[in-house]
Amino acid sequence: MIVVSIAIVCGVFGLVLGSFAGAQVWRLRARQLVADKKAGESYNKAEYKKLSPLLKGKKQQDRSRCLSCGHQLGLCDLIPLISWLSTRGRCRYCSKRIGYFEPLMELSLAAAFMVSFLAWPWHLAGLQWVLFAVWCISLVALIMLVAYDIKWRILPDFLTVSYGLVSLVFVVLRYFIVNDVKLYSLAIALIIMSGVYGVLYLISKGKWIGLGDVKLGVGLGLILASWQTAFVGLFLANLIGCVLVIPGLASKKLKANSEIAFGPLLALGSFISFFVGARIMDWLVIASFF
């Protein structure tokens, strides 16, 4: 009963932080558009007009707004998931559709928090809770990266660097608290998750893989911290990608040169591998003998 209660609490925290992450993604995009405009680079003018109101006013007065009508949202509009359900996915003030972006982020992070608690590979006691808290913080940054990449096919430096720093804190804490990190294995994990794609990026000059994926791989390599889980994470990312892309190519909904957001695939593959990667690696080794 206690385990279920804590899992539910983790889910609630996931909903709240997922709502926060969703709001920050829009603000990051708005800042990126403003920066692009000032730098004289090409930018989406319609999107700039839509998102620029998010940056108006002082930071201490910064409040969430409807992206359609610009109305400042009240507390009743900011309750994770419930507010969206109560209005059937529409703005309470202009009745325009909000979309599934925010609730999907909230539900995804809630599910990730609950799964993380229930499947945590080490006994949660004492300093283990600190390690778990840092892990959850890393998931907030990761869900923001995933959402940004899916929506705009970009992995912003601010987010990849932030995720990398949190991942570094996580692996250092894991080294001292759990004491299961081997430095040579960690180094190989970084080569697998980032180095491989770094080489592909250089060879293709950015046509096959984006530099953002290379940077994301650094954070994921630090989180996984072993060559076995890194190998499985990369394997799962490509496997999931094939499962999603091949039907699209067969139905001609996707073209051979279609741009695919690979960051979410890396994130999902790594998340799964963190918890069951060692077991999958054992199965792969056993299967190779038959």
C-alpha positions, -999 to +999 in steps of 0.1 A: +000+000+000+029+024+009+046+016-025+013+024-044+009+056-024+044+068-032+040+058-068+008+080-070+026+109-054+054+105-079+028+106-107+013+138-093+047+154-092+052+143-127+020+159-138+029+192-121+065+193-135+052+181-169+030+212-169+059+234-160+081+218-186+055+224-213+052+261-205+090+264-205+093+248-239+070+274-254+090+302-237+123+287-250+109+286-285+098+323-282+133+333-270+148+314-299+126+332-324+135+365-309+172+357-310+169+346-347+152+378-356+178+399-339+206+380-356+190+385-390+183+348-395+152+334-411+124+327-387+087+319-388+069+352-386+035+338-378+050+317-350+069+347-337+038+368-336+020+340-318+047+334-291+062+368-285+035+378-260+049+351-237+080+372-232+063+405-224+064+420-189+088+415-161+099+380-151+082+383-117+050+391-135+055+363-160+023+343-163+011+316-187-012+328-216-034+312-242-014+310-274-044+318-295-060+348-277-032+359-254-055+359-223-035+355-191-044+321-175-058+319-140-051+292-114-081+272-125-066+270-160-032+257-147-043+225-129-023+198-148-045+176-170-077+184-151-079+219-166-075+205-201-101+178-195-126+202-180-126+224-211-123+194-235-090+207-248-101+242-255-093+276-242-117+287-215-118+323-230-116+320-268-128+284-271-100+276-296-084+241-294-053+239-272-041+206-287-025+175-272+010+189-267+007+199-230-014+170-217+009+145-234+039+160-218+022+159-184+011+123-188+045+112-202+064+127-173+039+113-147+043+078-162+081+082-163+082+092-126+060+063-116+078+037-137+111+051-123+100+046-087+085+012-092+115-001-113+143+017-095+173-007-097+185+001-062+170+001-027+156+035-020+169+046+014+190+074+027+211+091+000+194+069-026+165+094-025+189+122-035+200+101-065+164+094-074+155+131-071+184+140-095+172+113-119+137+129-119+152+163-126+170+148-155+137+135-168+122+170-167+150+182-190+148+152-212+110+155-217+116+191-227+142+180-252+119+153-266+090+178-270+112+204-286+127+180-311+093+165-320+077+199-326+106+218-342+132+192-352+158+210-330+176+202-298+185+236-283+220+240-268+205+253-235+186+221-230+213+197-241+239+214-219+215+215-189+207+178-194+244+170-197+252+188-164+224+171-145+235+138-159+271+145-147+258+152-112+238+119-114+268+098-124+290+113-098+264+107-071+259+072-084+297+066-083+299+074-046+264+062-034+259+030-054+296+024-062+288+005-094+303+029-120+334+017-138+353+045-154+363+025-185+328+013-190+315+049-186+340+061-213+329+034-237+292+044-230+300+080-240+317+067-272+287+046-281+260+072-273+278+103-286+310+093-304+294+071-330+269+098-340+297+124-339+316+104-366+284+101-386+278+139-382+313+147-395+312+123-424+278+134-436+284+171-427+252+171-407+230+155-434+225+121-416+225+132-380+222+165-362+248+180-339+221+182-312+218+144-312+255+141-306+253+165-277+223+147-263+243+114-265+268+128-240+241+133-213+225+099-221+259+082-220+266+097-185+232+086-173+236+050-186+272+048-173+280+014-188+288+001-222+262-026-220+233-004-213+246+022-238+247-005-265+212-017-257+199+019-256+213+027-290+200-006-303+165+001-290+165+036-304+173+023-339+149-006-336+120+017-325+130+041-353+127+013-379+094+002-365+080+037-369+098+047-401+095+016-423+056+016-424+058+053-433+081+047-462+060+017-474+028+038-474+047+068-490+038+090-461+075+095-455+102+100-482+138+087-481+149+123-474+123+131-448+136+147-416+132+124-386+134+136-350+159+111-336+163+127-301+130+111-288+141+077-300+174+080-282+156+092-251+131+063-251+157+037-259+179+049-231+151+052-206+142+015-212+178+004-212+185+021-179+161-003-162+163-035-182+193-029-205+215-054-186+188-081-189+183-075-226+221-076-231+222-110-214+194-122-237+212-110-267+244-128-257+225-160-250+206-157-283+238-153-302+248-188-294+217-203-309 
